Amino acid sequence: MPVFQYKAASIDGEVFNGTLSGSSREQVVAQLQSLGQIPIQVHESVQPERKRRSPMLRRSRRITEQHISNATRELATLLRAGLPLDRALTILASMAEGERMKQLLEEVREQVKGGDTLADAMQAQEGVFSRFYLNLLRAGEAGGALEVVLERLAEHMEQSREVRDTLLSALIYPAILIFVAVVSIFILLGYVVPQFTELFEGVDQVLPLPTRITIATGEFLQSYGWVVVLLAAAAAWLMRYQLSQPQGRYQWHARFLKLPLAGSIIIKIEVTRFARTLGMLLHNGVPLLKALSIVKDTVDNRVISDGLERVANSLKEGQSLAAPLSEVAHFPAFAVHMIRVGEESGRLEEILQQVAQVYERETQTTIKRALSLLEPVLILVLGVVIAGVIISILMAILGINELVF
C-alpha cells in the first residue's frame, strides 16, 4: 500500500508532520480529518535520493508561480478551518519551500499584524504578486469571503499552468526533431560530402548539376559554417531585441497571429485567459471597467491587448462589452456572440467561464492536430534532403563507372 507524507495543523495552529498508509490521497485526508487534524499537504512518498536537496540549492531557489499557487491553496485551507489570518501565515512560513518564500511570508505576516490588509501586505512585495491576484484579494476581503477567493485564485493558477504545460510539452518533440534534423544535415553536408571531393577531382568529366550543388554547399559549410551559426545567433538576438521594444513587439505579435495553425493556437489561448480572468473578477464583485483594465495586462499578445484597451475606452463612453469587442483584431466571433448573450441575459460571469472552457478544449484539440501534421512533415523534409544528397553523390559515382567501362 502506498505511503503518503503529510503536513497537518490542529485547531490551535500546531503543525504535525508524518506519514500514513492509504490506498489514495483522499483516504489519507479522510483519516487526518477523523483525527481532528486539518490536512495542509498530502503527497505520496518519493525515493530519498530524489527528495534530498543541498541547503545551498534550497536557499538559491527563487519564488515561482508554483510556490505562490501552493501557498495560496494552503492559506485557503487554513482559513476555511477557522484559523486567524496571522496564525495561518505563521504556519505557512514555518513550512515554506526555501528561504526567500519563508522571508516573504514572514514579512506579509508582520504587515498584517501591524494592521494592513492581506492585499496591501502582498502588494508591498513588489514584483511577486500580479495585479489580477491583488485585486481579487481586495474583492474577497471587502466581501468577507477571503478563503473562497483564495481557493479560486489557486484553481485559476493551476488551470493556467496546465494550459501552458500542455503547450510546452507538445512542443518538446518537434523541437528535438528540428534540432536533430538541422544537426544531421550540417554533419552530412559539412563533413561527409566533402570526403567525396577528392574522388571527383581527377575525373575529366563535368559532374551532374545536383552533385555540383551538393559539393559546393558542403564546402561552404565546411569553410564558413561558423558564419551560418553566427548569423543565426544574430537573428535570434535581433528578434529578442525587437520583442523587448513596444513597436517591434506589436509587429512581431501581429505576424504570430497570421501564422497558420500557430496563430489559431495563440488566439485560443489568449481568449481562454481573457474569459476566465474576466469572469473571475466579475464574479467577485470587481466592476467591469476596472476588471477589463486588469485583464488586458494578463493578455500576452500586444495586438489583442491593445484592442482590449480600446474596448475599455468604449466602455467609458457607455457602450456594452460585446460591440467594441467585435472590432478587436482576430477576436473570435463565437466568443463575441456568447458575451453578447451573457450581457443580455445578465449572466455574463457564467457565460465567460463557459467560453473559457470551450476555447481551452479547442486549444488542446488544435495543438494535437497541429502536431499530427507537423511531425510527419518534418520527417518527410529531413528524408527528402538526405535522399537528395545521397542521390546527387550516386549520380556522379555512376557517371564515373560508365567512363571506366
Sine and cosine of phi, psi and omega as CSV:
sin_phi,cos_phi,sin_psi,cos_psi,sin_omega,cos_omega
0.00,0.00,0.69,-0.72,-0.02,-1.00
-0.88,0.48,0.51,-0.86,0.05,-1.00
-0.95,-0.30,0.75,-0.67,-0.03,-1.00
-0.91,-0.41,0.70,-0.72,0.14,-0.99
-1.00,-0.02,0.58,-0.82,-0.05,-1.00
-0.62,-0.79,0.40,-0.92,0.22,-0.98
-0.81,-0.59,0.76,-0.65,-0.04,-1.00
-0.62,-0.78,0.34,-0.94,-0.01,-1.00
-0.79,-0.61,0.53,-0.85,0.11,-0.99
-1.00,0.06,0.10,-1.00,-0.03,-1.00
-0.89,0.46,-0.53,0.85,0.00,-1.00
-1.00,0.09,0.07,1.00,0.12,-0.99
0.99,-0.12,0.04,1.00,0.01,-1.00
-0.96,0.28,0.72,-0.69,-0.07,-1.00
-1.00,-0.09,0.70,-0.72,0.04,-1.00
-0.88,-0.47,0.62,-0.78,0.11,-0.99
-0.84,-0.55,0.60,-0.80,0.03,-1.00
0.01,-1.00,-0.19,-0.98,0.01,-1.00
-0.75,-0.67,0.51,-0.86,0.07,-1.00
-0.63,-0.78,0.55,-0.84,0.09,-1.00
-1.00,-0.05,0.61,-0.79,0.02,-1.00
-0.18,-0.98,0.37,-0.93,-0.01,-1.00
-0.96,0.27,-0.37,0.93,-0.02,-1.00
-0.41,-0.91,0.23,-0.97,0.03,-1.00
-0.89,0.46,-0.64,0.77,-0.02,-1.00
-0.89,0.46,-0.60,0.80,0.01,-1.00
-0.92,0.39,-0.63,0.77,0.03,-1.00
-0.91,0.41,-0.67,0.75,0.05,-1.00
-0.86,0.51,-0.68,0.74,0.02,-1.00
-0.90,0.44,-0.62,0.78,0.03,-1.00
-0.89,0.46,-0.69,0.73,0.00,-1.00
-0.90,0.44,-0.68,0.73,0.01,-1.00
-0.90,0.43,-0.59,0.81,0.03,-1.00
-0.92,0.39,-0.39,0.92,0.05,-1.00
-1.00,0.04,0.05,1.00,0.02,-1.00
0.99,0.15,0.32,0.95,0.01,-1.00
-0.96,-0.28,0.41,-0.91,-0.02,-1.00
-0.98,-0.20,0.94,-0.34,-0.01,-1.00
-0.91,0.40,0.76,-0.65,0.04,-1.00
-0.94,-0.33,-0.77,0.64,0.06,-1.00
-0.71,-0.71,0.73,-0.68,0.09,-1.00
-0.65,-0.76,0.87,-0.49,0.03,-1.00
-0.52,-0.85,0.44,-0.90,-0.05,-1.00
-0.93,0.36,0.62,-0.78,-0.03,-1.00
-0.90,0.43,0.57,-0.82,0.05,-1.00
-0.91,-0.42,0.20,-0.98,0.01,-1.00
-0.90,0.44,0.61,-0.79,-0.04,-1.00
-0.83,0.56,-0.62,0.79,-0.05,-1.00
-0.93,0.37,-0.43,0.90,0.05,-1.00
-0.99,0.11,-0.36,0.93,-0.09,-1.00
-1.00,0.02,-0.50,0.87,-0.09,-1.00
-0.95,0.33,0.65,-0.76,0.12,-0.99
-0.67,-0.75,0.59,-0.81,0.01,-1.00
-0.93,0.37,0.49,-0.87,0.03,-1.00
-0.85,0.53,-0.58,0.81,-0.01,-1.00
-0.90,0.43,-0.68,0.74,0.03,-1.00
-0.91,0.41,-0.64,0.77,-0.01,-1.00
-0.89,0.46,-0.66,0.75,-0.02,-1.00
-0.95,0.32,-0.48,0.88,-0.12,-0.99
-0.99,0.13,-0.25,0.97,-0.06,-1.00
-0.92,0.40,0.72,-0.69,0.01,-1.00
-0.99,0.11,0.19,-0.98,0.03,-1.00
-0.98,0.18,0.88,-0.47,-0.03,-1.00
-0.96,-0.28,0.16,-0.99,0.06,-1.00
-0.89,0.46,-0.54,0.84,0.04,-1.00
-0.89,0.45,-0.65,0.76,0.04,-1.00
-0.88,0.47,-0.71,0.71,0.00,-1.00
-0.90,0.44,-0.67,0.75,0.00,-1.00
-0.89,0.45,-0.71,0.70,0.01,-1.00
-0.89,0.46,-0.71,0.71,-0.01,-1.00
-0.90,0.44,-0.61,0.79,0.02,-1.00
-0.90,0.43,-0.71,0.70,0.01,-1.00
-0.89,0.45,-0.70,0.72,-0.04,-1.00
-0.93,0.36,-0.61,0.80,0.04,-1.00
-0.91,0.42,-0.65,0.76,0.05,-1.00
-0.88,0.47,-0.65,0.76,0.01,-1.00
-0.89,0.46,-0.70,0.72,-0.01,-1.00
-0.92,0.38,-0.66,0.75,0.01,-1.00
-0.93,0.38,-0.61,0.79,0.01,-1.00
-0.92,0.40,-0.45,0.89,0.02,-1.00
-0.98,0.19,-0.07,1.00,0.08,-1.00
0.98,-0.19,0.08,1.00,0.01,-1.00
-0.97,0.24,0.59,-0.81,0.08,-1.00
-0.92,0.38,0.38,-0.92,-0.12,-0.99
-0.87,0.49,-0.70,0.71,-0.05,-1.00
-0.91,0.40,-0.61,0.80,0.03,-1.00
-0.93,0.38,-0.63,0.77,0.03,-1.00
-0.89,0.45,-0.65,0.76,0.03,-1.00
-0.92,0.40,-0.58,0.82,0.06,-1.00
-0.88,0.47,-0.69,0.72,0.01,-1.00
-0.90,0.43,-0.69,0.73,0.02,-1.00
-0.88,0.48,-0.68,0.73,0.00,-1.00
-0.90,0.44,-0.57,0.82,-0.05,-1.00
-0.94,0.35,-0.38,0.93,-0.01,-1.00
-0.86,-0.51,0.42,0.91,-0.02,-1.00
-0.93,0.37,0.49,-0.87,0.04,-1.00
-1.00,0.03,0.98,-0.21,0.04,-1.00
1.00,-0.10,0.44,-0.90,-0.05,-1.00
-0.93,0.38,-0.58,0.81,-0.04,-1.00
-0.92,0.39,-0.67,0.75,0.03,-1.00
-0.92,0.39,-0.64,0.77,0.03,-1.00
-0.89,0.46,-0.70,0.72,0.00,-1.00
-0.90,0.44,-0.66,0.76,0.02,-1.00
-0.87,0.50,-0.74,0.67,-0.03,-1.00
-0.91,0.41,-0.59,0.81,0.04,-1.00
-0.92,0.40,-0.64,0.77,0.04,-1.00
-0.92,0.40,-0.66,0.75,0.06,-1.00
-0.88,0.48,-0.68,0.73,0.00,-1.00
-0.88,0.47,-0.69,0.72,-0.02,-1.00
-0.89,0.46,-0.63,0.78,0.02,-1.00
-0.94,0.34,-0.59,0.81,0.06,-1.00
-0.91,0.41,-0.67,0.75,0.04,-1.00
-0.91,0.41,-0.44,0.90,0.04,-1.00
-0.99,0.15,-0.02,1.00,0.07,-1.00
0.93,-0.37,-0.08,1.00,0.03,-1.00
-0.97,0.25,0.42,-0.91,0.15,-0.99
-0.96,0.26,0.27,-0.96,0.01,-1.00
-0.89,0.46,-0.65,0.76,0.00,-1.00
-0.90,0.44,-0.67,0.74,0.02,-1.00
-0.91,0.41,-0.63,0.78,0.01,-1.00
-0.91,0.42,-0.62,0.78,0.02,-1.00
-0.96,0.27,-0.55,0.83,0.03,-1.00
-0.90,0.44,-0.50,0.86,0.02,-1.00
-0.91,0.41,-0.35,0.94,0.08,-1.00
-1.00,0.08,0.99,0.16,-0.17,-0.98
-0.87,0.49,0.71,-0.70,0.08,-1.00
0.99,0.12,0.00,1.00,-0.04,-1.00
-0.99,-0.13,-0.75,0.67,-0.06,-1.00
-0.96,-0.28,0.70,-0.71,-0.05,-1.00
-0.96,0.27,0.29,-0.96,0.05,-1.00
-0.87,0.49,-0.63,0.77,0.05,-1.00
-0.86,0.51,-0.73,0.68,-0.01,-1.00
-0.86,0.51,-0.74,0.68,-0.07,-1.00
-0.92,0.38,-0.66,0.75,-0.01,-1.00
-0.93,0.37,-0.58,0.82,0.05,-1.00
-0.93,0.37,-0.61,0.79,0.07,-1.00
-0.88,0.48,-0.70,0.72,0.00,-1.00
-0.88,0.48,-0.65,0.76,0.03,-1.00
-0.90,0.44,-0.64,0.77,0.01,-1.00
-0.92,0.38,-0.65,0.76,0.02,-1.00
-0.92,0.39,-0.64,0.77,0.00,-1.00
-0.92,0.39,-0.55,0.83,-0.02,-1.00
-1.00,-0.03,0.01,1.00,0.01,-1.00
0.94,0.34,0.43,0.90,-0.02,-1.00
-0.76,-0.64,0.78,0.63,-0.09,-1.00
-0.89,0.46,-0.68,0.73,-0.04,-1.00
-0.91,0.42,-0.57,0.82,0.04,-1.00
-0.91,0.41,-0.70,0.71,0.00,-1.00
-0.90,0.43,-0.64,0.77,0.02,-1.00
-0.89,0.46,-0.64,0.77,0.05,-1.00
-0.90,0.43,-0.66,0.75,0.03,-1.00
-0.92,0.39,-0.61,0.79,0.06,-1.00
-0.88,0.47,-0.70,0.71,0.01,-1.00
-0.88,0.47,-0.69,0.73,0.03,-1.00
-0.89,0.46,-0.67,0.75,0.01,-1.00
-0.89,0.46,-0.70,0.71,0.00,-1.00
-0.91,0.41,-0.60,0.80,0.02,-1.00
-0.93,0.37,-0.66,0.75,0.02,-1.00
-0.91,0.41,-0.66,0.75,0.03,-1.00
-0.89,0.45,-0.64,0.77,0.00,-1.00
-0.93,0.38,-0.59,0.81,0.02,-1.00
-0.89,0.45,-0.67,0.74,0.03,-1.00
-0.89,0.46,-0.71,0.71,-0.01,-1.00
-0.91,0.41,-0.67,0.74,0.00,-1.00
-0.92,0.40,-0.58,0.81,0.05,-1.00
-0.88,0.48,-0.70,0.71,0.00,-1.00
-0.91,0.42,-0.72,0.70,-0.01,-1.00
-0.91,0.42,-0.66,0.75,0.02,-1.00
-0.90,0.44,-0.60,0.80,0.00,-1.00
-0.93,0.38,-0.45,0.89,-0.06,-1.00
-1.00,0.04,-0.19,0.98,-0.07,-1.00
-0.89,0.45,-0.77,0.64,-0.06,-1.00
-0.90,0.44,-0.74,0.67,0.05,-1.00
-0.86,0.51,-0.61,0.79,0.00,-1.00
-0.90,0.43,-0.68,0.73,0.04,-1.00
-0.90,0.44,-0.66,0.75,-0.01,-1.00
-0.89,0.45,-0.69,0.73,0.02,-1.00
-0.90,0.43,-0.68,0.74,0.01,-1.00
-0.87,0.48,-0.74,0.68,0.00,-1.00
-0.89,0.45,-0.64,0.77,-0.01,-1.00
-0.89,0.45,-0.72,0.70,-0.01,-1.00
-0.90,0.43,-0.71,0.70,0.00,-1.00
-0.89,0.45,-0.66,0.75,-0.01,-1.00
-0.89,0.46,-0.69,0.73,0.01,-1.00
-0.91,0.41,-0.65,0.76,0.04,-1.00
-0.88,0.47,-0.70,0.71,0.00,-1.00
-0.90,0.43,-0.69,0.72,-0.04,-1.00
-0.89,0.45,-0.74,0.67,-0.06,-1.00
-0.99,0.17,-0.57,0.82,-0.10,-1.00
-1.00,0.08,-0.42,0.91,-0.10,-0.99
-0.79,-0.61,-0.56,0.83,-0.02,-1.00
-0.99,0.15,-0.78,0.62,-0.04,-1.00
-0.86,0.50,-0.70,0.71,0.01,-1.00
-0.86,0.51,-0.32,0.95,0.04,-1.00
-0.92,0.39,-0.38,0.93,0.00,-1.00
-1.00,0.04,-0.13,0.99,-0.07,-1.00
-0.88,0.48,-0.70,0.71,0.00,-1.00
-0.88,0.47,-0.56,0.83,0.00,-1.00
-0.90,0.45,-0.58,0.82,-0.08,-1.00
-1.00,-0.06,-0.18,0.98,-0.09,-1.00
-0.92,0.40,-0.61,0.79,-0.06,-1.00
-1.00,0.05,0.09,1.00,-0.04,-1.00
-1.00,0.05,0.83,-0.56,0.01,-1.00
-1.00,0.06,0.91,0.42,-0.05,-1.00
-0.41,-0.91,0.61,-0.79,0.05,-1.00
-0.96,0.27,0.84,-0.54,-0.01,-1.00
-0.95,0.32,0.46,-0.89,0.05,-1.00
-0.86,0.51,0.49,-0.87,-0.04,-1.00
-0.83,0.56,-0.71,0.70,0.03,-1.00
-0.85,0.52,-0.59,0.81,0.01,-1.00
-0.92,0.39,-0.70,0.72,0.01,-1.00
-0.88,0.47,-0.65,0.76,0.02,-1.00
-0.90,0.43,-0.69,0.73,-0.02,-1.00
-0.90,0.44,-0.71,0.70,-0.01,-1.00
-0.91,0.42,-0.67,0.74,0.01,-1.00
-0.89,0.45,-0.64,0.77,0.03,-1.00
-0.91,0.42,-0.68,0.74,0.03,-1.00
-0.89,0.45,-0.69,0.73,0.02,-1.00
-0.90,0.43,-0.61,0.79,0.03,-1.00
-0.90,0.44,-0.71,0.71,0.00,-1.00
-0.92,0.40,-0.58,0.82,0.01,-1.00
-0.92,0.39,-0.60,0.80,-0.04,-1.00
-1.00,0.01,-0.58,0.81,-0.12,-0.99
-0.80,-0.60,0.42,0.91,0.03,-1.00
-0.87,0.50,-0.56,0.83,0.02,-1.00
-0.89,0.45,-0.49,0.87,0.04,-1.00
-0.92,0.39,-0.66,0.76,0.02,-1.00
-0.88,0.47,-0.71,0.71,0.02,-1.00
-0.89,0.46,-0.67,0.75,-0.01,-1.00
-0.90,0.43,-0.67,0.74,0.03,-1.00
-0.91,0.42,-0.62,0.78,0.03,-1.00
-0.90,0.43,-0.67,0.74,0.03,-1.00
-0.91,0.42,-0.64,0.77,0.02,-1.00
-0.91,0.42,-0.64,0.77,0.03,-1.00
-0.90,0.44,-0.66,0.75,0.03,-1.00
-0.90,0.44,-0.67,0.75,0.03,-1.00
-0.90,0.43,-0.67,0.74,-0.01,-1.00
-0.89,0.45,-0.67,0.74,0.02,-1.00
-0.90,0.44,-0.67,0.74,0.02,-1.00
-0.90,0.44,-0.64,0.77,0.02,-1.00
-0.90,0.43,-0.70,0.72,0.00,-1.00
-0.90,0.44,-0.57,0.82,0.03,-1.00
-0.93,0.36,-0.36,0.93,0.04,-1.00
-0.99,0.12,-0.19,0.98,0.01,-1.00
-0.98,-0.20,0.67,-0.75,-0.07,-1.00
-0.80,0.59,-0.76,0.65,-0.06,-1.00
-0.92,0.38,-0.70,0.71,0.02,-1.00
-0.90,0.43,-0.64,0.77,0.02,-1.00
-0.89,0.45,-0.66,0.76,0.01,-1.00
-0.88,0.47,-0.70,0.72,-0.04,-1.00
-0.90,0.43,-0.68,0.73,0.02,-1.00
-0.92,0.40,-0.66,0.75,0.01,-1.00
-0.90,0.43,-0.56,0.83,0.07,-1.00
-0.91,0.40,-0.62,0.79,0.04,-1.00
-0.92,0.39,-0.64,0.77,0.00,-1.00
-0.86,0.51,-0.64,0.77,-0.04,-1.00
-0.92,0.38,-0.36,0.93,-0.02,-1.00
-1.00,-0.03,-0.09,1.00,0.01,-1.00
-0.93,0.37,0.64,-0.77,0.07,-1.00
-0.91,0.41,0.67,-0.74,0.00,-1.00
0.91,0.41,-0.81,0.58,-0.01,-1.00
-0.89,0.46,-0.65,0.76,0.04,-1.00
-0.88,0.47,-0.65,0.76,0.03,-1.00
-0.90,0.43,-0.64,0.77,0.02,-1.00
-0.91,0.42,-0.69,0.73,0.01,-1.00
-0.87,0.49,-0.70,0.71,-0.02,-1.00
-0.88,0.48,-0.71,0.70,-0.03,-1.00
-0.91,0.42,-0.63,0.78,0.03,-1.00
-0.90,0.44,-0.69,0.73,-0.02,-1.00
-0.92,0.38,-0.63,0.78,0.03,-1.00
-0.92,0.40,-0.62,0.78,0.06,-1.00
-0.87,0.49,-0.74,0.68,0.00,-1.00
-0.90,0.44,-0.69,0.73,0.01,-1.00
-0.87,0.49,-0.77,0.63,-0.09,-1.00
-0.92,0.39,-0.70,0.72,-0.04,-1.00
-0.92,0.39,-0.69,0.73,-0.03,-1.00
-0.92,0.38,-0.73,0.69,0.00,-1.00
-0.90,0.44,-0.65,0.76,0.02,-1.00
-0.89,0.46,-0.66,0.75,0.03,-1.00
-0.90,0.43,-0.69,0.73,-0.02,-1.00
-0.90,0.45,-0.70,0.71,0.00,-1.00
-0.92,0.40,-0.63,0.77,-0.02,-1.00
-0.90,0.44,-0.47,0.88,-0.02,-1.00
-0.99,-0.15,0.30,0.96,0.18,-0.98
1.00,-0.01,0.15,0.99,0.05,-1.00
-0.98,0.21,0.76,-0.65,0.00,-1.00
-0.85,0.52,0.49,-0.87,-0.11,-0.99
-0.85,0.53,-0.72,0.70,-0.05,-1.00
-0.89,0.45,-0.71,0.71,0.02,-1.00
-0.92,0.39,-0.63,0.78,0.01,-1.00
-0.88,0.47,-0.66,0.76,-0.01,-1.00
-0.92,0.39,-0.60,0.80,0.04,-1.00
-0.92,0.40,-0.48,0.88,0.07,-1.00
-0.97,0.24,-0.68,0.73,-0.08,-1.00
-0.89,0.46,-0.64,0.77,-0.06,-1.00
-0.89,0.45,-0.39,0.92,0.05,-1.00
-0.99,0.16,-0.32,0.95,0.02,-1.00
-1.00,0.03,-0.23,0.97,0.02,-1.00
-0.99,0.11,0.79,-0.61,-0.09,-1.00
-0.98,0.19,-0.64,0.77,-0.08,-1.00
-0.95,0.31,0.83,-0.56,-0.08,-1.00
-0.91,0.41,-0.56,0.83,-0.02,-1.00
-0.89,0.45,-0.75,0.66,0.00,-1.00
-0.94,0.34,-0.62,0.79,0.02,-1.00
-0.88,0.47,-0.69,0.72,0.05,-1.00
-0.91,0.42,-0.57,0.82,0.06,-1.00
-0.90,0.43,-0.63,0.78,0.04,-1.00
-0.92,0.38,-0.50,0.86,0.07,-1.00
-0.91,0.41,-0.62,0.78,0.07,-1.00
-0.92,0.39,-0.57,0.82,0.07,-1.00
-0.89,0.46,-0.67,0.74,0.03,-1.00
-0.88,0.47,-0.64,0.77,0.05,-1.00
-0.90,0.43,-0.60,0.80,0.05,-1.00
-0.92,0.39,-0.58,0.81,0.04,-1.00
-0.90,0.44,-0.59,0.81,0.04,-1.00
-0.89,0.45,-0.45,0.89,0.00,-1.00
-1.00,0.04,0.03,1.00,0.09,-1.00
0.99,-0.17,0.09,1.00,-0.01,-1.00
-0.98,0.19,0.25,-0.97,0.07,-1.00
-0.98,0.19,0.05,-1.00,-0.01,-1.00
-0.98,0.19,-0.66,0.75,-0.14,-0.99
-0.93,0.37,-0.64,0.77,-0.09,-1.00
-0.87,0.50,-0.83,0.55,0.02,-1.00
-0.94,0.34,-0.42,0.91,0.01,-1.00
-0.92,0.39,-0.50,0.87,0.02,-1.00
-0.92,0.39,-0.30,0.95,-0.01,-1.00
-1.00,-0.06,-0.06,1.00,0.04,-1.00
-0.96,0.29,0.77,-0.64,-0.05,-1.00
-0.86,0.51,0.75,-0.66,0.10,-1.00
0.95,0.31,0.03,1.00,0.02,-1.00
-0.96,0.27,0.80,-0.60,-0.13,-0.99
-0.88,0.47,0.65,-0.76,-0.01,-1.00
-0.91,0.42,-0.57,0.82,0.01,-1.00
-0.88,0.47,-0.69,0.73,0.01,-1.00
-0.89,0.45,-0.65,0.76,0.03,-1.00
-0.89,0.45,-0.68,0.73,0.00,-1.00
-0.89,0.46,-0.69,0.73,0.00,-1.00
-0.90,0.44,-0.64,0.77,0.02,-1.00
-0.91,0.42,-0.62,0.78,0.04,-1.00
-0.89,0.45,-0.66,0.75,0.05,-1.00
-0.89,0.46,-0.66,0.75,0.02,-1.00
-0.89,0.45,-0.63,0.78,0.04,-1.00
-0.92,0.39,-0.67,0.75,-0.04,-1.00
-0.94,0.35,-0.53,0.85,-0.04,-1.00
-1.00,-0.05,-0.12,0.99,-0.04,-1.00
0.96,0.27,0.35,0.94,0.00,-1.00
-0.84,-0.54,0.70,0.72,-0.10,-0.99
-0.89,0.46,-0.68,0.73,-0.02,-1.00
-0.87,0.49,-0.71,0.71,-0.01,-1.00
-0.91,0.42,-0.68,0.73,-0.01,-1.00
-0.90,0.44,-0.63,0.78,0.01,-1.00
-0.89,0.46,-0.63,0.78,0.04,-1.00
-0.92,0.40,-0.60,0.80,0.06,-1.00
-0.91,0.42,-0.65,0.76,0.05,-1.00
-0.87,0.49,-0.67,0.74,0.01,-1.00
-0.88,0.48,-0.67,0.74,0.01,-1.00
-0.91,0.41,-0.65,0.76,0.00,-1.00
-0.88,0.47,-0.75,0.66,-0.07,-1.00
-0.97,0.24,-0.39,0.92,0.11,-0.99
-0.92,0.39,-0.68,0.73,0.05,-1.00
-0.91,0.42,-0.66,0.75,0.01,-1.00
-0.91,0.42,-0.57,0.82,0.04,-1.00
-0.88,0.48,-0.73,0.68,0.00,-1.00
-0.89,0.45,-0.65,0.76,0.01,-1.00
-0.91,0.41,-0.68,0.73,-0.01,-1.00
-0.91,0.40,-0.63,0.78,0.03,-1.00
-0.89,0.46,-0.71,0.70,0.02,-1.00
-0.88,0.47,-0.66,0.75,0.00,-1.00
-0.91,0.41,-0.66,0.75,0.00,-1.00
-0.90,0.43,-0.66,0.75,0.00,-1.00
-0.93,0.37,-0.61,0.79,0.02,-1.00
-0.90,0.44,-0.42,0.91,0.04,-1.00
-1.00,-0.01,-0.63,0.78,-0.10,-0.99
-0.94,0.34,-0.68,0.74,-0.09,-1.00
-0.88,0.48,-0.77,0.64,0.04,-1.00
-0.91,0.42,-0.52,0.86,0.04,-1.00
-0.90,0.43,-0.70,0.71,0.02,-1.00
-0.89,0.46,-0.69,0.73,0.02,-1.00
-0.90,0.44,-0.65,0.76,0.00,-1.00
-0.90,0.43,-0.71,0.71,0.01,-1.00
-0.88,0.47,-0.71,0.71,0.02,-1.00
-0.88,0.48,-0.69,0.72,0.01,-1.00
-0.90,0.44,-0.65,0.76,0.00,-1.00
-0.91,0.42,-0.68,0.74,0.00,-1.00
-0.90,0.44,-0.74,0.68,-0.01,-1.00
-0.90,0.43,-0.68,0.73,0.02,-1.00
-0.89,0.45,-0.63,0.78,0.02,-1.00
-0.89,0.46,-0.66,0.75,0.02,-1.00
-0.90,0.43,-0.72,0.70,-0.02,-1.00
-0.90,0.44,-0.70,0.71,-0.01,-1.00
-0.90,0.44,-0.64,0.77,0.00,-1.00
-0.89,0.45,-0.61,0.79,0.04,-1.00
-0.94,0.33,-0.67,0.75,0.01,-1.00
-0.89,0.45,-0.59,0.81,0.02,-1.00
-0.87,0.50,-0.68,0.74,0.02,-1.00
-0.93,0.37,-0.66,0.75,0.00,-1.00
-0.89,0.45,-0.69,0.72,0.04,-1.00
-0.90,0.44,-0.59,0.81,0.04,-1.00
-0.90,0.43,-0.64,0.77,0.02,-1.00
-0.91,0.42,-0.65,0.76,0.01,-1.00
-0.88,0.48,-0.60,0.80,0.01,-1.00
-0.92,0.40,-0.59,0.81,0.04,-1.00
-0.91,0.41,-0.62,0.79,-0.02,-1.00
-0.90,0.43,-0.66,0.75,-0.04,-1.00
-1.00,-0.02,0.00,0.00,0.00,0.00
